Amino acid sequence: MLNLYKDTWALDVPVCPCDVHFNDFVTDKKIKNASIFHFGTGSHHVIGIQAAEDGRKNAVFAITASVGEYDSYVKLITEEPRVGNFYKAYFGDIYQLDKRLLPEFDVVTLFHLCEFRTPENDAYGALTDLEMAKILIDKIKPGGYVLFYKGSMAFEKALPVIAKLEKQRGIVRQPDFKTLQVYRVGAPKSAKKPVKKAKAKVKAKIKAKKKIAAKKASGKTSKRK
Ligand SMILES: C[S@@+](CC[C@H](N)C(=O)[O-])C[C@H]1O[C@@H](n2cnc3c(N)ncnc32)[C@H](O)[C@@H]1O
């Protein structure tokens, strides 16, 4: 039997503000035209709805393991199809992710890391929390973000997994944002520097060669005279 999420989670900001804080993060960081993977839609779908409404043109791909939440997604995009332009949710167990089927992301949320995986997942050979997180992080573009939720009921359990991700995937801690623990993947600036330097070297060589050729040419002309 699939390890379903048997509940249907409505928005409850005092208890679980992570999705609302994520929307604030998107606004604060002026994230636009980004592809976002979101773990745990809830039945409120606030992350997908903001993407559809804030004009930033972000695209959200989200997962839920709750039949009730998935039904609410079907209802949402049936009644408001414009939301579906920016927000796709699918039903499944995140511990069955297949890297071959995933695109690249600018931002990944892992707010519920370690909360719901049990021996029930082992029974059908599902991924571990670390394996699942690595698959997603490997899909993040350089400079992209991965975010964890400090208020998660399993945050203590998640901390050693996050530490392994820091070591094994080189994610770099950023200042926290509200209840969210923020990391960036790679640093695009340092990745670009050597390319820039190499280009500058090639340009300088070409310039020097042209100078020599020009000198030679002017020397030949004066000899002829
Ligand atoms: C407590 S609810 C939180 C929902 C929302 N992120 C929020 O904070 O309001 C946990 C979410 O994790 C999802 N979830 C639980 N186990 C999952 C699994 N194995 N795969 C995918 N999603 C899962 C549930 O469907 C639900 O949306």
The ligand as a MOL file (V3000), in Angstrom:
LIG
                    3D

  0  0  0     0  0            999 V3000
M  V30 BEGIN CTAB
M  V30 COUNTS 27 29 0 0 0
M  V30 BEGIN ATOM
M  V30 1 C 1.3890 19.2360 6.9940 0
M  V30 2 S 0.9940 19.2880 5.3080 0 CHG=1
M  V30 3 C 1.6780 20.8730 4.8640 0
M  V30 4 C 1.1530 21.4430 3.5920 0
M  V30 5 C 1.7510 22.8170 3.2290 0
M  V30 6 N 3.1300 22.7140 2.8320 0
M  V30 7 C 1.5940 23.7700 4.3740 0
M  V30 8 O 2.5770 24.0090 5.0770 0
M  V30 9 O 0.5120 24.2960 4.5810 0 CHG=-1
M  V30 10 C 2.1970 18.1400 4.6150 0
M  V30 11 C 2.2170 18.0550 3.1110 0
M  V30 12 O 3.1690 17.0780 2.6980 0
M  V30 13 C 2.5970 16.2450 1.7130 0
M  V30 14 N 3.2010 14.9080 1.7840 0
M  V30 15 C 3.2840 14.0910 2.8660 0
M  V30 16 N 3.9270 12.9520 2.5360 0
M  V30 17 C 4.2580 13.0480 1.2400 0
M  V30 18 C 4.9270 12.1850 0.3260 0
M  V30 19 N 5.3640 10.9880 0.6850 0
M  V30 20 N 5.0860 12.6210 -0.9320 0
M  V30 21 C 4.6190 13.8270 -1.3200 0
M  V30 22 N 3.9870 14.6800 -0.5100 0
M  V30 23 C 3.7960 14.2980 0.7600 0
M  V30 24 C 1.1260 16.2280 2.0370 0
M  V30 25 O 0.3600 15.8530 0.9160 0
M  V30 26 C 0.8980 17.6650 2.4960 0
M  V30 27 O 0.6480 18.4930 1.3990 0
M  V30 END ATOM
M  V30 BEGIN BOND
M  V30 1 1 1 2
M  V30 2 1 2 3
M  V30 3 1 2 10
M  V30 4 1 3 4
M  V30 5 1 4 5
M  V30 6 1 5 6
M  V30 7 1 5 7
M  V30 8 2 7 8
M  V30 9 1 7 9
M  V30 10 1 10 11
M  V30 11 1 11 12
M  V30 12 1 11 26
M  V30 13 1 12 13
M  V30 14 1 13 14
M  V30 15 1 13 24
M  V30 16 1 14 15
M  V30 17 1 14 23
M  V30 18 2 15 16
M  V30 19 1 16 17
M  V30 20 1 17 18
M  V30 21 2 17 23
M  V30 22 1 18 19
M  V30 23 2 18 20
M  V30 24 1 20 21
M  V30 25 2 21 22
M  V30 26 1 22 23
M  V30 27 1 24 25
M  V30 28 1 24 26
M  V30 29 1 26 27
M  V30 END BOND
M  V30 END CTAB
M  END
